[in-house]
Amino acid sequence: MDTRISFIGLGIMGLPMAGHLLAAGYPLTVYNRTVSKTESLVKQGAKLAATPAEAAQDADVVISMVSDTPDVEQVLLGESGVMSTIQPNALVIDMSTISPAASQLIYEQFAAKQVDFLDAPVSGGDVGAINATLTIMVGGDEAAFQRALPMFECLGKTATLIGASGAGQICKACNQILVASNLMGVCEALGLAAANNIELEPLVTALGGGAAQSWQLDNLGPAILNNQLDPGFMIELLAKDLRIVKEALDTAGTVSDSTAKAKHYFDGLMDEGDGRLGTQALVKAYEQQGKVRIR
């Protein structure tokens, strides 16, 4: 592989993603604020950069995977950011989940420097990142998407160009509406069954065989019943995503009932100090409100 990739952000998602690219043979440079998280990749042959600017200066492709809009703006556009050193004709791919409007502005700033930019948020959580089975939702130009596709194929099972810049983030917002709404439904259903003294394991099995089947039910239903609240995707991240979703819905002027309800619950869990738990810990709110024991 001749394409030189720099990967910025080695958290629960970024670390395995960068590892797949390195394993595929791409020359890889990595940057992370917490340097210790780079050690495993450096031992496997990745180069370590001291700043995003240093990571970008010789890169053909820069991929960022950080937490929120201000983080993306900092590593891409800030002092010692990617923009300060990246060369014309390079490609920047932001795989974080951020504001669609911010993605569009970043696209315009890179375009002015003759640099391609894609917003390419993902779904699938840490399991998808580890197993390279992520769903990748992309906004940007067709030529840039085709250029990125070999790298996307190292990271996920599907990569879809949704539309122009920002469309990937809109698609991810739609994804999070469905994720949060469905998880609320799972918790509500389990609460009703528990209140009627129904055994929950056969209930989940039965529901999973019909029209109510979903990823949330199949994967987080058993985790809830076993009181396994470790994160595949953390409450604090979904709470952040729901803030972005609500802003997008308000901007569009469309109905936001389920998002508003989900945001209320997840913000409450954040206030309780549960932000680092998995999203299935939403069940705690349903247990408290419904005065029923589910786990």
C-alpha positions as CSV (number, residue, x, y, z in Angstrom):
1,M,0.0,0.0,0.0
2,D,1.4,3.4,-1.0
3,T,-1.3,5.6,0.4
4,R,0.0,7.2,3.6
5,I,-2.7,7.5,6.3
6,S,-2.6,9.5,9.4
7,F,-5.2,8.5,12.1
8,I,-6.2,11.0,14.8
9,G,-8.1,9.8,17.8
10,L,-7.5,6.4,19.3
11,G,-10.4,5.9,21.7
12,I,-12.7,2.9,22.0
13,M,-13.5,3.1,18.3
14,G,-10.4,4.7,16.8
15,L,-7.9,2.3,18.1
16,P,-9.2,-0.9,16.5
17,M,-10.1,1.1,13.3
18,A,-6.5,2.3,13.0
19,G,-5.3,-1.2,13.7
20,H,-7.2,-2.6,10.8
21,L,-5.6,-0.1,8.4
22,L,-2.2,-0.9,9.7
23,A,-2.8,-4.6,9.3
24,A,-4.0,-4.0,5.7
25,G,-0.5,-2.7,5.0
26,Y,-1.1,1.0,4.9
27,P,1.8,3.2,6.1
28,L,0.2,4.7,9.3
29,T,1.0,7.7,11.5
30,V,-1.1,8.1,14.6
31,Y,-1.9,11.0,17.0
32,N,-3.8,10.9,20.3
33,R,-3.9,13.4,23.1
34,T,-3.2,10.5,25.6
35,V,0.1,9.2,24.2
36,S,-0.1,5.9,26.0
37,K,-3.0,4.9,23.8
38,T,-0.7,5.0,20.7
39,E,1.8,2.5,22.2
40,S,0.3,-0.8,20.8
41,L,0.1,0.6,17.3
42,V,3.6,2.1,17.4
43,K,4.9,-1.3,18.5
44,Q,3.3,-2.8,15.4
45,G,5.1,-0.3,13.1
46,A,3.0,2.9,13.2
47,K,4.8,6.3,13.4
48,L,3.9,8.6,16.3
49,A,3.1,12.3,15.6
50,A,3.3,14.9,18.4
51,T,0.5,17.1,16.9
52,P,-2.3,16.8,14.3
53,A,-0.2,19.1,12.1
54,E,2.7,16.8,12.3
55,A,0.5,13.9,11.5
56,A,-0.9,15.6,8.4
57,Q,2.2,17.1,6.8
58,D,3.1,14.1,4.7
59,A,-0.2,12.3,4.7
60,D,-2.2,11.4,1.6
61,V,-5.2,10.7,3.8
62,V,-6.1,12.0,7.3
63,I,-8.8,10.2,9.3
64,S,-10.2,11.7,12.5
65,M,-12.3,9.8,15.1
66,V,-12.9,12.0,18.1
67,S,-15.7,12.8,20.5
68,D,-17.6,15.9,19.5
69,T,-17.8,18.9,17.2
70,P,-15.3,21.1,19.2
71,D,-12.8,18.3,19.2
72,V,-13.0,17.9,15.4
73,E,-12.7,21.6,14.9
74,Q,-9.6,21.6,17.2
75,V,-7.7,18.8,15.6
76,L,-8.6,19.8,12.0
77,L,-8.8,23.6,12.1
78,G,-7.2,24.7,15.3
79,E,-3.7,25.7,16.2
80,S,-1.3,22.9,15.3
81,G,-4.3,21.3,13.4
82,V,-4.4,19.4,10.2
83,M,-5.3,22.5,8.1
84,S,-2.0,24.1,8.9
85,T,0.2,21.5,7.2
86,I,-1.9,19.4,4.9
87,Q,-1.0,19.4,1.2
88,P,-3.3,20.1,-1.8
89,N,-5.0,17.0,-3.2
90,A,-5.0,15.2,0.1
91,L,-8.1,13.7,1.6
92,V,-9.5,14.3,5.0
93,I,-12.2,11.9,6.4
94,D,-13.9,12.7,9.6
95,M,-15.6,9.6,11.1
96,S,-16.7,11.3,14.3
97,T,-20.4,12.1,14.9
98,I,-20.7,15.8,14.9
99,S,-23.0,18.6,13.7
100,P,-24.0,18.4,10.0
101,A,-23.6,22.2,9.7
102,A,-20.1,22.0,11.2
103,S,-19.2,19.3,8.7
104,Q,-20.4,21.5,5.8
105,L,-18.3,24.4,7.0
106,I,-15.2,22.2,7.4
107,Y,-15.8,20.8,3.9
108,E,-15.8,24.4,2.5
109,Q,-12.6,25.3,4.4
110,F,-10.7,22.3,3.1
111,A,-12.1,22.8,-0.4
112,A,-10.5,26.3,-0.4
113,K,-7.2,24.6,0.0
114,Q,-7.9,22.0,-2.7
115,V,-8.3,19.3,-0.1
116,D,-11.1,16.8,-0.3
117,F,-13.3,16.2,2.8
118,L,-15.8,13.5,3.7
119,D,-18.0,13.3,6.7
120,A,-18.3,9.6,7.4
121,P,-19.8,8.7,10.8
122,V,-20.3,5.1,11.7
123,S,-22.7,2.8,13.4
124,G,-21.9,-0.5,15.1
125,G,-20.2,0.4,18.3
126,D,-16.9,-1.0,19.7
127,V,-17.9,-4.5,18.5
128,G,-18.2,-3.2,15.0
129,A,-14.9,-1.4,15.2
130,I,-13.1,-4.4,16.5
131,N,-14.6,-6.8,14.0
132,A,-14.4,-4.3,11.1
133,T,-18.2,-4.6,10.5
134,L,-19.1,-0.9,10.9
135,T,-21.8,0.7,8.8
136,I,-20.3,3.9,7.3
137,M,-22.5,6.8,6.2
138,V,-20.8,9.2,4.0
139,G,-21.3,12.8,2.8
140,G,-19.2,14.5,0.2
141,D,-18.1,14.2,-3.4
142,E,-18.3,11.0,-5.5
143,A,-14.7,11.1,-6.5
144,A,-13.5,11.5,-2.9
145,F,-15.8,8.6,-1.8
146,Q,-14.3,6.3,-4.5
147,R,-10.9,7.3,-3.3
148,A,-11.8,6.4,0.3
149,L,-13.6,3.2,-0.5
150,P,-10.6,0.8,-0.2
151,M,-10.0,2.2,3.3
152,F,-13.7,2.0,4.2
153,E,-13.6,-1.7,3.2
154,C,-11.0,-2.3,5.8
155,L,-13.2,-0.8,8.5
156,G,-16.8,-1.8,7.8
157,K,-19.2,-4.1,6.1
158,T,-21.0,-1.3,4.2
159,A,-20.1,2.2,3.1
160,T,-22.8,4.3,1.5
161,L,-22.5,7.7,-0.1
162,I,-25.6,9.4,1.1
163,G,-25.2,12.7,-0.6
164,A,-23.4,16.0,-0.5
165,S,-21.3,17.3,2.4
166,G,-23.2,16.9,5.7
167,A,-25.4,14.1,4.4
168,G,-23.4,11.5,6.3
169,Q,-24.0,13.3,9.5
170,I,-27.8,13.7,8.8
171,C,-27.9,9.9,8.1
172,K,-26.2,9.3,11.5
173,A,-28.7,11.6,13.2
174,C,-31.5,9.5,11.6
175,N,-29.7,6.3,12.9
176,Q,-29.5,7.7,16.4
177,I,-33.2,8.6,16.4
178,L,-34.0,5.0,15.6
179,V,-31.4,3.6,18.1
180,A,-32.7,5.7,21.0
181,S,-36.4,5.2,20.3
182,N,-36.0,1.5,19.9
183,L,-34.0,1.2,23.1
184,M,-36.8,3.1,24.9
185,G,-39.2,0.6,23.5
186,V,-37.2,-2.3,24.7
187,C,-37.0,-0.9,28.3
188,E,-40.7,0.0,28.3
189,A,-41.7,-3.5,27.1
190,L,-39.5,-5.2,29.7
191,G,-41.0,-3.0,32.4
192,L,-44.5,-4.0,31.4
193,A,-43.7,-7.7,31.4
194,A,-41.8,-7.4,34.7
195,A,-44.8,-5.6,36.3
196,N,-46.9,-8.6,35.3
197,N,-44.5,-11.1,36.7
198,I,-43.6,-12.5,33.3
199,E,-40.3,-14.3,32.9
200,L,-38.2,-12.0,30.8
201,E,-35.8,-14.4,29.0
202,P,-38.5,-16.3,27.1
203,L,-40.2,-13.0,26.4
204,V,-37.1,-11.6,24.7
205,T,-36.7,-14.8,22.7
206,A,-40.4,-14.6,21.6
207,L,-40.2,-10.9,20.7
208,G,-37.0,-11.5,18.7
209,G,-38.7,-13.9,16.5
210,G,-41.4,-11.5,15.2
211,A,-41.9,-8.0,13.9
212,A,-40.5,-6.5,17.1
213,Q,-37.0,-8.0,16.4
214,S,-34.2,-5.4,16.4
215,W,-30.5,-5.0,17.1
216,Q,-31.3,-3.3,20.4
217,L,-33.6,-6.2,21.5
218,D,-31.2,-8.9,20.4
219,N,-28.1,-7.4,21.8
220,L,-29.0,-5.1,24.7
221,G,-32.1,-7.1,25.9
222,P,-30.0,-10.0,27.2
223,A,-27.4,-7.5,28.6
224,I,-30.1,-5.8,30.5
225,L,-31.5,-9.1,31.9
226,N,-28.0,-10.1,33.0
227,N,-27.3,-6.6,34.5
228,Q,-24.4,-6.2,32.2
229,L,-24.0,-2.4,31.9
230,D,-20.5,-2.2,30.6
231,P,-20.3,0.0,27.5
232,G,-20.3,-1.0,23.9
233,F,-21.5,2.6,23.4
234,M,-21.5,4.9,26.3
235,I,-24.4,6.9,27.6
236,E,-22.4,10.1,27.5
237,L,-21.8,9.6,23.7
238,L,-25.5,8.9,23.0
239,A,-26.5,11.9,25.1
240,K,-24.1,14.0,23.0
241,D,-25.5,12.5,19.8
242,L,-29.0,13.3,20.8
243,R,-28.1,16.9,21.4
244,I,-26.8,17.0,17.8
245,V,-30.0,15.3,16.6
246,K,-32.3,17.7,18.4
247,E,-30.4,20.7,17.0
248,A,-30.8,19.2,13.5
249,L,-34.5,18.5,14.0
250,D,-35.0,22.0,15.3
251,T,-33.1,23.5,12.3
252,A,-35.2,21.5,9.9
253,G,-38.5,22.3,11.8
254,T,-39.6,18.7,11.9
255,V,-41.2,16.6,14.7
256,S,-38.8,15.7,17.5
257,D,-41.1,14.0,20.0
258,S,-39.2,10.7,20.5
259,T,-35.8,12.4,20.4
260,A,-36.9,14.9,23.0
261,K,-38.0,12.1,25.3
262,A,-34.8,10.1,24.8
263,K,-32.7,13.2,25.4
264,H,-34.6,13.8,28.7
265,Y,-33.8,10.3,29.9
266,F,-30.2,10.2,28.8
267,D,-29.5,13.7,30.2
268,G,-31.0,12.5,33.5
269,L,-28.6,9.5,33.5
270,M,-25.7,11.9,32.9
271,D,-26.9,13.9,35.9
272,E,-26.9,10.7,38.0
273,G,-23.2,10.1,37.1
274,D,-23.9,7.2,34.7
275,G,-22.3,8.6,31.6
276,R,-19.6,6.0,31.3
277,L,-22.1,3.1,31.4
278,G,-23.4,1.4,28.3
279,T,-26.6,2.8,26.7
280,Q,-28.5,-0.3,28.0
281,A,-28.3,1.4,31.5
282,L,-31.3,3.4,30.2
283,V,-33.2,0.6,32.0
284,K,-32.3,2.3,35.3
285,A,-34.5,5.2,34.4
286,Y,-37.4,2.9,33.5
287,E,-37.0,0.9,36.7
288,Q,-37.0,4.1,38.8
289,Q,-39.9,5.8,37.0
290,G,-42.0,2.6,36.8
291,K,-41.2,1.4,40.2
292,V,-40.5,-2.1,38.8
293,R,-37.4,-4.3,38.9
294,I,-36.3,-5.5,35.5
295,R,-32.8,-6.8,36.1
